[in-house]
């Protein structure tokens, strides 16, 4: 779409893609912006489910398909057709070097390579097939199987491809540690808790299903398995270190395991089983997330649950609901495939869509908005979940990410739902008020000591636990982050809170202390610095922080400096490991929207950067009101807009590229309509 009224003037963009501000109001042809807003809003409204909610696909990485094959092969279950189509999905995403990546466009990952290779072998692929030869070369070039993390090694142990004696001990006795003990399961992140408790049962039961020799992976050990040191290696450079301290205790635990000195094992297994079963209730499977659900199914089976036990049937049904089966292929990929989602995101999607629609001036009394609010009301968690282990005397009142998971509401979803409800005038005004007030009180109860907010727990910050041998999945803790804190500041401002509230001011100071030297902020729950910076600036603006302060102006300048020459913005998942790549990547709709929202929140409505970014979004919109990624990613969708922890898993939100551009364009339109100061 070309805007004939667009007169940007002289561009100051540099060869590196930076654009400097130009003062003076710029005519962007707001009629075209408003047309884009209308089309985007109409498309989102057309996607609303009959009960009022939205839920887009949540994509992940090929490890899920490999694990799907692993679980069904181990248990002797599964639909052979789906498993074969899962193989097609794995093959679809093999890298040129033969490996598989955690995120699209990323380097090959050793865990993914080993799991994908083993899954293919279990499905009958020969080691001499060209696909397998390349995969093997990739794995060996990264050090072979011994370089995998604990989760991968335990899965391999279940098929006799690794030694239980050599993997880091995950004794179920950890569930017996009291809350006052320095290490207990409530001092690790909620998602790690859900994964590790059933995994500790698996470790204790040590399932073993021997495979035919041709399905083994001996060839993935550098120099052969017999010549490999399967144990974790001591840190010889720093003999006195936390790593070596925990390795010592790990070896001790392994020794007790070998000689069967386990006086509390029976009690621990019973407690772990009870812990799982309690969290099945009111939830779509344990934690409502793929790894925990899979581990729970394997754990229950080896605790003696039959396949026709109601608990097993329910757990398997919830697990299979995560699958997307395409037996006839798709328009952009005609090969039949089956892929798994890591979880489902209806509360998150619904709240984000309602917020964007409200910004687009959809009436707060529109029946579709009321219906969405009713659905959100129904998902309020009124249960004291794991968070209550640390947060006492606070009434439950938050939202989880999923359809059902009363045990794990999170601060981020709760903040976004509260923002969404501000866009709705529900006829049951008192009900809406009471729900919002409960949620605000709960959010304040979850505030960490340093003033920030984390996702699922309060003060989950004992960094020493990162050195525990079984914590090598790099996501052991849930510390407070600026992206969540920024969202909560925006939320609190919408409900009348100001910096005069000491809790609000503590959050502002936390954010200021966390700013990077170049002016950006690191966002843990999105990719990455663009995400963190946009949420921080939105929060600071809403709470009344002066836009002329150096912290704001420096961050705005950083956003402008990383703009691409095409006018958009992009950033890829490598920034989690290499901060030097922050703000670098091909332009995407969602990240361009984040950058624009950051600039607008920082007071920049008149620079060439903003003009070019808005024009990029308008021009990239399809006639039906949607946006697409310009570079093919996994399933032809999200490429750089994933979130989570790409060392561990990848999440790509398909609706991000729809509602964030809408929010950015409506925010720009309102800024331009406001009287010039």
C-alpha positions as CSV (number, residue, x, y, z in Angstrom):
1,X,0.0,0.0,0.0
2,X,1.5,3.4,-1.0
3,X,0.6,6.5,0.8
4,X,0.5,9.3,-1.7
5,X,0.3,11.9,1.1
6,X,3.5,10.7,2.8
7,X,6.2,13.4,2.8
8,X,9.0,12.3,5.1
9,X,11.4,15.0,4.1
10,X,15.1,14.3,4.1
11,X,16.1,11.0,5.8
12,X,18.9,11.0,8.3
13,X,19.3,7.2,8.3
14,X,22.8,5.9,8.4
15,X,24.2,3.0,6.4
16,X,23.9,0.9,9.5
17,X,20.2,1.5,9.6
18,X,20.1,4.1,12.3
19,X,17.7,7.1,12.0
20,X,18.1,10.3,13.8
21,X,15.1,12.4,15.0
22,X,13.8,15.2,12.8
23,X,11.7,17.8,14.5
24,X,8.4,19.1,13.2
25,X,5.2,17.3,12.6
26,X,5.2,14.7,9.8
27,X,2.2,14.0,7.7
28,X,1.9,10.3,7.4
29,X,-1.5,10.2,5.7
30,X,-3.4,9.3,8.9
31,X,-6.3,8.1,6.7
32,X,-4.1,5.2,5.6
33,X,-3.1,4.5,9.2
34,X,-6.7,4.4,10.3
35,X,-7.6,2.1,7.4
36,X,-4.9,-0.3,8.6
37,X,-6.2,-0.1,12.1
38,X,-9.8,-0.9,11.0
39,X,-8.7,-3.8,8.9
40,X,-6.5,-5.2,11.7
41,X,-9.3,-4.8,14.3
42,X,-11.9,-6.4,12.0
43,X,-9.6,-9.4,11.4
44,X,-8.9,-10.0,15.1
45,X,-12.7,-9.7,15.8
46,X,-13.3,-12.3,13.1
47,X,-11.0,-14.7,15.0
48,X,-12.9,-14.5,18.3
49,X,-14.2,-17.9,19.5
50,X,-17.9,-18.3,20.3
51,X,-17.3,-18.1,24.0
52,X,-15.4,-14.9,23.7
53,X,-11.7,-15.8,23.8
54,X,-8.8,-15.9,21.3
55,X,-6.0,-18.5,21.1
56,X,-3.4,-18.5,18.4
57,X,-0.9,-21.2,17.7
58,X,2.1,-21.3,20.0
59,X,5.0,-22.8,18.1
60,X,8.1,-24.5,19.5
61,X,11.1,-26.4,18.4
62,X,11.7,-30.0,17.1
63,X,12.6,-31.3,20.5
64,X,8.9,-31.6,21.2
65,X,8.3,-33.9,18.2
66,X,11.4,-35.9,19.2
67,X,10.2,-36.2,22.8
68,X,6.7,-37.2,21.5
69,X,8.3,-40.1,19.7
70,X,10.4,-40.9,22.8
71,X,7.4,-41.1,25.1
72,X,5.2,-43.2,22.9
73,X,8.1,-45.6,22.0
74,X,8.9,-46.0,25.7
75,X,5.3,-46.7,26.7
76,X,4.4,-48.7,23.6
77,X,1.6,-46.3,22.9
78,X,0.8,-43.7,20.2
79,X,-0.7,-43.4,16.8
80,X,1.9,-44.7,14.3
81,X,0.6,-42.3,11.7
82,X,1.1,-39.3,13.9
83,X,4.6,-40.5,14.9
84,X,5.6,-40.8,11.3
85,X,4.2,-37.3,10.5
86,X,6.2,-36.1,13.5
87,X,9.3,-37.5,11.7
88,X,8.4,-35.3,8.7
89,X,8.2,-32.3,11.0
90,X,11.6,-33.1,12.4
91,X,13.1,-33.4,8.9
92,X,11.5,-30.2,7.8
93,X,13.7,-28.2,10.2
94,X,17.1,-29.8,9.8
95,X,19.9,-27.3,9.4
96,X,22.3,-27.2,6.5
97,X,25.0,-28.6,8.8
98,X,22.8,-31.5,9.7
99,X,21.8,-30.4,13.2
100,X,18.7,-28.8,14.7
101,X,18.4,-25.4,16.4
102,X,16.5,-24.2,19.4
103,X,15.2,-21.3,17.5
104,X,14.8,-20.6,13.8
105,X,18.1,-19.4,12.2
106,X,20.1,-20.3,15.3
107,X,23.1,-22.6,15.6
108,X,22.7,-26.3,15.8
109,X,22.2,-27.5,19.4
110,X,23.7,-30.7,20.8
111,X,20.6,-31.8,22.7
112,X,18.3,-31.3,19.8
113,X,20.7,-33.1,17.5
114,X,21.0,-36.1,19.7
115,X,17.2,-36.3,20.4
116,X,16.2,-35.8,16.8
117,X,18.8,-38.4,15.6
118,X,17.6,-40.9,18.2
119,X,13.9,-40.3,17.4
120,X,14.6,-41.0,13.7
121,X,16.5,-44.2,14.5
122,X,13.6,-45.4,16.7
123,X,11.3,-44.7,13.7
124,X,13.5,-47.0,11.5
125,X,16.0,-44.7,9.9
126,X,19.3,-46.2,9.0
127,X,22.5,-44.6,10.3
128,X,23.8,-44.6,6.7
129,X,21.0,-42.5,5.3
130,X,22.4,-39.1,4.1
131,X,20.2,-37.2,6.5
132,X,21.5,-39.3,9.4
133,X,25.1,-39.0,8.3
134,X,24.9,-35.2,8.3
135,X,23.1,-35.2,11.7
136,X,25.8,-37.5,13.2
137,X,28.6,-35.2,11.9
138,X,26.9,-32.2,13.5
139,X,26.5,-34.0,16.9
140,X,30.1,-35.3,16.9
141,X,31.4,-31.8,16.0
142,X,29.8,-30.5,19.2
143,X,31.4,-33.1,21.4
144,X,28.9,-36.0,21.2
145,X,26.4,-37.3,23.6
146,X,28.4,-36.5,26.8
147,X,27.9,-32.8,26.1
148,X,24.1,-33.1,26.5
149,X,22.2,-31.8,29.5
150,X,20.7,-33.9,32.2
151,X,17.2,-34.0,30.8
152,X,18.5,-35.5,27.5
153,X,20.7,-38.0,29.3
154,X,17.9,-39.3,31.5
155,X,15.7,-39.9,28.4
156,X,18.6,-41.8,26.8
157,X,19.0,-43.9,30.0
158,X,15.5,-45.1,29.6
159,X,16.5,-46.8,26.3
160,X,19.9,-48.0,27.6
161,X,21.8,-45.4,25.6
162,X,23.4,-43.8,28.7
163,X,24.2,-44.9,32.3
164,X,21.9,-43.9,35.1
165,X,25.0,-44.0,37.4
166,X,26.6,-41.2,35.3
167,X,23.7,-38.7,35.1
168,X,23.3,-36.1,37.8
169,X,21.2,-37.4,40.7
170,X,17.7,-36.1,40.9
171,X,16.5,-37.9,44.1
172,X,12.8,-37.7,44.9
173,X,13.8,-37.0,48.5
174,X,14.1,-33.3,47.5
175,X,10.3,-33.1,47.8
176,X,10.7,-33.8,51.5
177,X,12.9,-30.8,52.2
178,X,10.9,-28.4,54.4
179,X,10.3,-24.9,53.3
180,X,12.7,-23.4,55.9
181,X,15.5,-25.5,54.3
182,X,17.8,-23.4,52.1
183,X,17.2,-25.7,49.2
184,X,13.6,-26.9,48.7
185,X,11.4,-27.2,45.6
186,X,9.8,-23.8,46.2
187,X,13.1,-22.1,45.8
188,X,13.3,-23.1,42.1
189,X,11.2,-21.8,39.3
190,X,7.7,-23.0,38.9
191,X,8.3,-24.6,35.5
192,X,11.5,-26.4,36.8
193,X,9.4,-27.6,39.7
194,X,6.8,-29.1,37.4
195,X,9.5,-30.8,35.3
196,X,11.8,-32.0,38.1
197,X,9.3,-33.6,40.5
198,X,8.1,-36.2,38.0
199,X,11.6,-36.5,36.6
200,X,12.8,-37.4,40.1
201,X,10.3,-40.2,40.1
202,X,11.7,-41.3,36.7
203,X,15.2,-41.2,38.1
204,X,14.2,-43.3,41.1
205,X,12.3,-45.9,39.1
206,X,15.0,-46.0,36.3
207,X,12.8,-47.2,33.5
208,X,14.6,-49.3,30.9
209,X,13.4,-50.4,27.5
210,X,16.1,-52.1,25.5
211,X,16.2,-51.3,21.8
212,X,17.4,-53.3,18.9
213,X,21.1,-52.6,18.2
214,X,20.3,-50.8,15.0
215,X,18.2,-48.2,16.9
216,X,21.0,-47.4,19.3
217,X,23.2,-44.3,19.2
218,X,26.7,-45.7,20.0
219,X,28.0,-43.8,17.0
220,X,27.2,-40.4,18.6
221,X,29.9,-40.9,21.3
222,X,33.2,-39.4,20.3
223,X,35.6,-42.4,20.3
224,X,32.7,-44.7,21.3
225,X,30.7,-45.0,24.5
226,X,33.2,-47.3,26.2
227,X,36.0,-44.8,25.8
228,X,33.9,-41.8,27.0
229,X,33.8,-40.3,30.4
230,X,30.0,-40.2,31.0
231,X,30.3,-38.3,34.3
232,X,30.3,-34.5,34.6
233,X,33.8,-33.1,34.7
234,X,35.3,-31.3,37.6
235,X,36.3,-27.7,37.2
236,X,40.1,-28.0,37.4
237,X,40.8,-24.3,36.7
238,X,38.8,-23.4,39.8
239,X,39.1,-26.3,42.3
240,X,37.3,-24.3,45.0
241,X,34.0,-23.4,43.3
242,X,30.3,-23.9,43.7
243,X,30.3,-26.3,40.7
244,X,32.8,-28.6,42.4
245,X,31.0,-28.3,45.7
246,X,27.8,-29.5,44.1
247,X,29.6,-32.1,42.0
248,X,31.0,-33.6,45.3
249,X,27.6,-33.9,46.8
250,X,26.3,-35.3,43.5
251,X,28.9,-38.0,43.5
252,X,28.0,-38.8,47.1
253,X,24.3,-39.1,46.1
254,X,25.1,-41.3,43.2
255,X,27.1,-43.6,45.5
256,X,24.2,-44.0,47.9
257,X,22.0,-44.7,44.9
258,X,24.3,-47.5,43.7
259,X,24.4,-49.2,47.1
260,X,20.6,-48.7,47.7
261,X,21.0,-46.6,50.9
262,X,17.7,-44.8,50.5
263,X,15.8,-45.0,53.8
264,X,13.3,-42.3,52.8
265,X,12.7,-43.3,49.2
266,X,9.3,-44.9,49.7
267,X,8.1,-41.9,51.6
268,X,9.6,-39.5,49.0
269,X,8.0,-41.3,46.1
270,X,4.6,-41.2,47.8
271,X,5.0,-37.4,48.5
272,X,6.1,-36.7,44.9
273,X,3.1,-38.7,43.5
274,X,0.7,-36.9,45.8
275,X,2.3,-33.5,44.8
276,X,1.7,-34.3,41.1
277,X,-1.9,-35.6,41.6
278,X,-2.9,-32.5,43.5
279,X,-1.6,-30.3,40.6
280,X,-3.6,-32.3,38.1
281,X,-6.8,-30.9,39.5
282,X,-7.9,-27.7,38.0
283,X,-5.2,-27.9,35.4
284,X,-4.8,-29.1,31.8
285,X,-2.2,-31.6,32.8
286,X,0.7,-31.0,35.2
287,X,1.7,-27.4,34.8
288,X,-0.3,-27.4,31.5
289,X,3.1,-27.4,29.8
290,X,4.6,-30.0,27.5
291,X,7.8,-31.1,29.5
292,X,6.0,-31.4,32.8
293,X,3.0,-33.2,31.2
294,X,5.3,-35.7,29.4
295,X,7.4,-36.4,32.6
296,X,4.2,-36.9,34.6
297,X,2.9,-39.5,32.2
298,X,6.1,-41.5,32.2
299,X,6.4,-41.2,36.0
300,X,2.8,-42.4,36.6
301,X,3.3,-45.3,34.2
302,X,6.4,-46.4,36.2
303,X,4.6,-45.9,39.5
304,X,2.3,-48.7,38.4
305,X,-0.6,-46.8,36.8
306,X,-2.3,-48.8,34.0
307,X,-3.0,-47.2,30.7
308,X,-6.7,-47.4,31.4
309,X,-6.5,-45.7,34.8
310,X,-8.6,-42.6,34.7
311,X,-5.6,-40.4,35.8
312,X,-3.5,-41.8,32.9
313,X,-6.3,-41.4,30.4
314,X,-6.8,-37.8,31.4
315,X,-3.1,-37.0,31.4
316,X,-2.7,-38.6,27.9
317,X,-5.7,-36.8,26.6
318,X,-4.5,-33.4,27.8
319,X,-1.0,-34.1,26.3
320,X,-2.4,-35.0,22.9
321,X,-4.5,-31.8,22.8
322,X,-1.3,-30.0,22.3
323,X,-0.8,-31.6,18.9
324,X,-1.6,-30.1,15.5
325,X,-2.1,-32.8,13.0
326,X,-1.8,-32.0,9.3
327,X,-2.3,-35.4,7.5
328,X,-2.9,-33.6,4.2
329,X,-0.1,-31.1,4.7
330,X,-0.5,-27.3,4.4
331,X,-0.6,-24.8,1.5
332,X,3.0,-23.7,2.2
333,X,4.2,-27.3,3.0
334,X,2.2,-30.1,1.3
335,X,4.0,-32.9,3.2
336,X,1.9,-34.5,6.0
337,X,3.1,-33.3,9.4
338,X,2.3,-33.5,13.1
339,X,3.7,-31.0,15.5
340,X,3.3,-30.3,19.2
341,X,2.7,-27.0,20.9
342,X,4.5,-26.4,24.2
343,X,1.3,-25.2,25.8
344,X,-1.8,-23.2,24.9
345,X,-2.0,-19.4,25.4
346,X,-5.7,-18.3,25.5
347,X,-5.6,-16.0,28.5
348,X,-2.5,-14.2,27.2
349,X,-3.9,-13.9,23.7
350,X,-7.3,-12.8,24.8
351,X,-6.0,-10.1,27.1
352,X,-3.6,-8.8,24.5
353,X,-6.3,-8.7,21.8
354,X,-8.8,-6.9,24.1
355,X,-6.2,-4.3,25.0
356,X,-5.4,-3.7,21.4
357,X,-9.0,-3.5,20.4
358,X,-9.7,-1.1,23.2
359,X,-6.9,1.1,21.9
360,X,-8.5,0.9,18.5
361,X,-11.6,2.5,19.9
362,X,-13.8,-0.6,19.9
363,X,-16.5,0.5,22.2
364,X,-16.0,-0.7,25.8
365,X,-19.7,-1.8,25.8
366,X,-19.4,-3.7,22.5
367,X,-21.0,-7.1,23.1
368,X,-17.8,-8.8,21.8
369,X,-15.7,-7.0,24.4
370,X,-18.2,-7.9,27.1
371,X,-18.1,-11.5,26.0
372,X,-14.3,-11.5,26.2
373,X,-14.4,-10.0,29.7
374,X,-16.9,-12.7,30.8
375,X,-14.5,-15.3,29.6
376,X,-11.6,-13.7,31.4
377,X,-13.7,-13.5,34.6
378,X,-14.3,-17.2,34.4
379,X,-10.5,-17.9,34.3
380,X,-9.6,-16.0,37.5
381,X,-7.7,-18.2,39.8
382,X,-9.2,-18.3,43.3
383,X,-6.9,-21.0,44.6
384,X,-3.8,-20.7,46.8
385,X,-1.2,-22.3,44.5
386,X,2.5,-22.7,44.9
387,X,3.0,-19.0,45.1
388,X,1.3,-19.1,48.5
389,X,4.3,-20.9,50.0
390,X,6.0,-17.6,50.3
391,X,3.2,-15.1,50.0
392,X,1.1,-15.3,53.1
393,X,-2.1,-13.5,54.1
394,X,-3.0,-12.5,50.5
395,X,-6.3,-13.5,48.9
396,X,-5.9,-15.4,45.6
397,X,-6.8,-13.4,42.5
398,X,-4.7,-13.7,39.4
399,X,-4.7,-15.4,36.0
400,X,-2.6,-18.1,34.4
401,X,-1.5,-18.3,30.8
402,X,-3.5,-21.4,30.0
403,X,-7.1,-22.5,29.7
404,X,-6.9,-24.1,33.1
405,X,-4.2,-24.0,35.7
406,X,-5.4,-22.8,39.0
407,X,-2.0,-23.6,40.7
408,X,0.1,-21.2,38.7
409,X,-1.3,-17.8,38.0
410,X,1.5,-15.4,36.9
411,X,2.1,-11.7,37.4
412,X,2.6,-11.0,33.7
413,X,-0.8,-12.5,32.6
414,X,-2.5,-10.9,35.5
415,X,-1.2,-7.4,34.6
416,X,-2.2,-7.8,31.0
417,X,-5.7,-9.0,32.0
418,X,-6.1,-6.0,34.3
419,X,-5.1,-3.7,31.4
420,X,-7.6,-5.5,29.1
421,X,-10.5,-5.1,31.6
422,X,-9.8,-1.4,31.6
423,X,-10.9,-1.4,28.0
424,X,-14.3,-2.9,28.9
425,X,-17.3,-1.4,30.7
426,X,-19.0,-4.6,32.0
427,X,-22.7,-4.3,33.0
428,X,-21.7,-6.1,36.2
429,X,-19.6,-3.2,37.4
430,X,-19.2,-4.4,41.0
431,X,-18.0,-7.8,39.9
432,X,-15.5,-6.2,37.6
433,X,-14.3,-3.9,40.3
434,X,-13.9,-6.7,42.9
435,X,-12.0,-9.0,40.5
436,X,-9.6,-6.2,39.6
437,X,-9.0,-5.2,43.2
438,X,-8.3,-8.8,44.2
439,X,-5.8,-9.0,41.4
440,X,-4.1,-5.8,42.3
441,X,-3.7,-6.8,45.9
442,X,-2.3,-10.2,44.7
443,X,0.2,-8.4,42.4
444,X,1.4,-6.3,45.2
445,X,1.8,-9.4,47.4
446,X,4.0,-10.8,44.7
447,X,6.4,-7.8,44.6
448,X,10.0,-8.9,45.2
449,X,12.3,-7.3,47.8
450,X,14.2,-5.3,45.2
451,X,11.0,-3.7,43.9
452,X,10.6,-5.7,40.8
453,X,8.2,-8.5,39.8
454,X,9.0,-12.0,38.6
455,X,6.5,-14.3,36.8
456,X,5.3,-17.1,39.1
457,X,7.1,-16.6,42.4
458,X,8.4,-14.0,44.8
459,X,12.1,-13.6,45.5
460,X,13.1,-16.7,43.5
461,X,16.6,-15.5,43.3
462,X,19.1,-17.9,44.9
463,X,21.6,-17.8,42.1
464,X,23.7,-20.5,43.7
465,X,21.2,-23.1,42.5
466,X,22.3,-22.6,39.0
467,X,25.4,-24.7,39.9
468,X,23.4,-27.8,40.9
469,X,24.4,-30.5,38.4
470,X,20.8,-31.3,37.3
471,X,20.2,-27.5,36.8
472,X,22.1,-27.5,33.5
473,X,18.9,-26.6,31.5
474,X,19.7,-23.0,32.4
475,X,16.2,-22.0,33.7
476,X,16.4,-22.9,37.3
477,X,15.3,-19.6,38.7
478,X,12.5,-17.0,38.3
479,X,14.1,-13.6,39.2
480,X,12.3,-10.2,38.9
481,X,12.6,-8.7,35.4
482,X,12.1,-5.3,33.9
483,X,9.7,-6.4,31.2
484,X,7.2,-7.7,33.7
485,X,7.8,-4.8,36.1
486,X,7.2,-2.3,33.2
487,X,3.9,-4.0,32.4
488,X,2.9,-3.8,36.1
489,X,3.7,-0.1,36.3
490,X,1.5,0.5,33.3
491,X,-1.3,-1.6,34.9
492,X,-1.1,0.2,38.2
493,X,-1.1,3.6,36.5
494,X,-4.3,2.6,34.7
495,X,-5.9,1.9,38.1
496,X,-4.9,5.3,39.6
497,X,-1.6,4.5,41.3
498,X,1.3,7.0,41.2
499,X,4.9,7.3,42.3
500,X,3.6,8.6,45.7
501,X,3.0,4.9,46.5
502,X,6.2,3.5,47.9
503,X,5.7,0.2,46.2
504,X,5.4,1.9,42.8
505,X,8.5,4.0,43.4
506,X,10.5,0.9,44.4
507,X,9.6,-0.6,41.1
508,X,10.7,2.5,39.2
509,X,14.0,2.4,41.0
510,X,14.5,-1.3,40.2
511,X,14.0,-0.5,36.5
512,X,16.4,2.4,36.5
513,X,19.1,0.2,38.2
514,X,18.7,-2.5,35.5
515,X,19.2,-0.2,32.5
516,X,22.0,-1.3,30.2
517,X,24.9,1.0,29.4
518,X,23.6,1.7,25.9
519,X,20.2,2.7,27.2
520,X,18.3,-0.5,26.4
521,X,16.7,-2.9,28.9
522,X,16.9,-6.7,28.7
523,X,13.5,-8.4,28.4
524,X,13.6,-12.0,29.6
525,X,10.2,-13.0,28.4
526,X,10.5,-11.7,24.8
527,X,13.2,-11.3,22.2
528,X,14.6,-9.3,23.7
529,X,16.1,-5.8,24.2
530,X,13.4,-4.3,22.0
531,X,10.8,-6.2,24.1
532,X,12.2,-5.1,27.4
533,X,12.8,-1.5,26.4
534,X,9.2,-1.1,25.0
535,X,7.6,-2.4,28.1
536,X,9.8,-0.3,30.4
537,X,9.1,2.9,28.5
538,X,5.4,2.2,28.4
539,X,5.4,1.6,32.2
540,X,7.5,4.7,33.0
541,X,5.3,6.9,30.7
542,X,2.1,5.7,32.3
543,X,3.4,6.2,35.8
544,X,4.4,9.8,35.1
545,X,8.1,9.5,34.8
546,X,9.6,12.6,33.0
547,X,10.3,11.8,29.4
548,X,13.1,14.3,29.4
549,X,15.1,12.3,31.9
550,X,18.4,10.9,30.6
551,X,17.3,7.3,31.1
552,X,14.4,7.7,28.8
553,X,16.1,9.8,26.2
554,X,19.1,7.4,26.1
555,X,16.8,4.4,25.6
556,X,14.9,6.2,22.8
557,X,18.1,7.0,21.1
558,X,19.1,3.4,21.3
559,X,15.9,2.3,19.7
560,X,16.4,4.7,16.8
561,X,20.0,3.6,16.4
562,X,19.1,0.0,15.7
563,X,16.4,0.7,13.1
564,X,16.8,-1.2,9.8
565,X,17.2,0.7,6.6
566,X,13.8,-0.6,5.4
567,X,12.2,1.3,8.3
568,X,11.4,-1.7,10.5
569,X,13.1,-3.3,13.4
570,X,14.1,-6.9,14.3
571,X,16.1,-8.8,16.8
572,X,16.8,-12.5,17.0
573,X,17.1,-15.0,19.8
574,X,20.9,-15.0,19.8
575,X,20.7,-11.9,22.1
576,X,20.1,-14.3,25.1
577,X,23.6,-15.5,24.6
578,X,25.3,-12.7,22.8
579,X,24.2,-9.2,24.0
580,X,26.3,-7.7,21.2
581,X,23.6,-8.7,18.7
582,X,20.9,-6.7,20.5
583,X,18.6,-5.0,18.2
584,X,20.0,-6.9,15.2
585,X,17.8,-8.9,12.8
586,X,15.5,-8.6,9.8
587,X,12.4,-6.5,10.3
588,X,9.3,-8.2,11.7
589,X,5.8,-6.8,12.4
590,X,5.8,-7.5,16.1
591,X,9.3,-6.1,16.8
592,X,8.7,-3.1,14.6
593,X,5.6,-2.5,16.7
594,X,7.5,-2.9,19.9
595,X,10.1,-0.3,18.7
596,X,7.4,2.2,17.7
597,X,5.6,1.7,21.1
598,X,8.9,2.4,22.8
599,X,9.6,5.6,20.8
600,X,6.1,6.9,21.3
601,X,6.2,6.1,25.1
602,X,9.5,8.0,25.2
603,X,7.9,11.1,23.7
604,X,9.1,10.7,20.1
605,X,6.2,11.2,17.7
606,X,7.9,13.3,15.1
607,X,11.2,11.7,14.1
608,X,11.9,10.0,10.8
609,X,12.3,6.8,12.7
610,X,8.7,6.8,13.8
611,X,7.5,7.9,10.3
612,X,9.4,5.2,8.6
613,X,8.4,2.5,11.1
614,X,4.7,3.4,10.8
615,X,5.0,3.4,7.0
616,X,6.7,0.0,7.1
617,X,3.9,-1.5,9.1
618,X,1.2,0.0,6.9
619,X,2.9,-1.1,3.7
620,X,3.4,-4.7,5.0
621,X,-0.2,-5.2,6.0
622,X,-2.2,-7.7,3.8
623,X,-5.6,-6.8,2.4
624,X,-7.3,-9.0,5.0
625,X,-5.7,-6.9,7.8
626,X,-3.0,-9.4,8.8
627,X,0.8,-9.3,8.8
628,X,3.3,-12.0,8.0
629,X,6.9,-12.6,8.8
630,X,9.0,-11.7,5.8
631,X,11.6,-14.4,6.4
632,X,10.3,-18.0,6.5
633,X,10.7,-19.5,9.9
634,X,9.4,-22.7,11.5
635,X,6.0,-23.5,9.8
636,X,6.4,-20.4,7.8
637,X,5.4,-18.2,10.7
638,X,7.2,-16.6,13.7
639,X,10.9,-16.2,13.0
640,X,12.4,-13.8,15.4
641,X,9.5,-13.1,17.7
642,X,9.9,-16.1,20.0
643,X,10.3,-15.8,23.7
644,X,11.3,-17.8,26.7
645,X,14.8,-19.1,27.1
646,X,16.3,-20.1,23.7
647,X,19.1,-22.1,25.3
648,X,16.3,-24.4,26.5
649,X,13.1,-23.9,24.5
650,X,11.6,-21.7,21.8
651,X,8.2,-20.2,21.8
652,X,6.7,-18.4,18.8
653,X,3.5,-16.5,19.2
654,X,1.6,-16.4,16.0
655,X,-0.8,-13.7,17.2
656,X,2.1,-11.4,18.2
657,X,2.4,-10.2,14.6
658,X,-1.3,-9.2,14.7
659,X,-2.2,-7.4,17.9
660,X,1.1,-5.6,18.5
661,X,1.1,-3.8,15.2
662,X,-2.5,-2.8,15.8
663,X,-1.6,-1.4,19.2
664,X,1.4,0.5,17.7
665,X,-0.7,2.0,14.9
666,X,-3.5,3.1,17.2
667,X,-1.0,4.6,19.7
668,X,0.6,6.5,16.9
669,X,-2.7,7.7,15.5
670,X,-3.8,9.1,18.9
671,X,-0.4,10.8,19.4
672,X,-0.7,12.5,16.0
673,X,-4.3,13.5,16.7
674,X,-3.4,15.1,20.0
675,X,-2.8,18.9,19.9
676,X,0.8,19.8,19.2
677,X,2.5,21.2,22.3
